[in-house]
Amino acid sequence: QVQLVESGGGLVQAGDSLRLSCVASGGTFSAYGLAWFRRAPGKEREYVAGVTLTGGTTYYGNSVKGRFTISRDDAAKTVYLQMDSLNSEDTAVYYCAAAPIITTNSENYPYWGQGTQVTVSS
C-alpha cells in the first residue's frame, strides 16, 4: 500500500511558476511509475505528466508540453511537477498517482494523493 501526499499548490499570477511535490510512504517507491493528473471545475480529470519507474522516460499531456517538467527522486520518495508559464487554464486540483506502469488512463492507477489546489489569476 502506497500513501501519497501532495503539496506546493497555491495562488499565483499568469506567467508565474510553481513546483508541486508528492511524497510517498509505504510500499516500494522505485517499483512504481508516477503521474500527475488534474481536474478543473466542471471538467473531467486530465492527464498532465508521467515518469516511468526507472525515471528514464517522461510523458506529457499536450496542454502542458514544453511548460511543465516531471521528475522523481527515489531517495526522497518524491515526485515533482515543475510548472512554468502558468495560465488561467492551468487552474485545477492537481493529484499525483502511482502505478506499476504509467498510462494516460486514470483508472489504471491504484494509488492517489488527496490533491493540491492550483489557482492562476489572469
ABEGO torsion letter per residue (X at the ends): XBBBBBBGBEBBBBGBBBBBBBBBBEEBAAABBBBBBBBBBGBBBBBABBBBAAGABBBBBAAABGABBBBBBAAAGBBBBBBBGBBAAABBBBBBBBBABBBABAAABABBBAEBBBBBBX
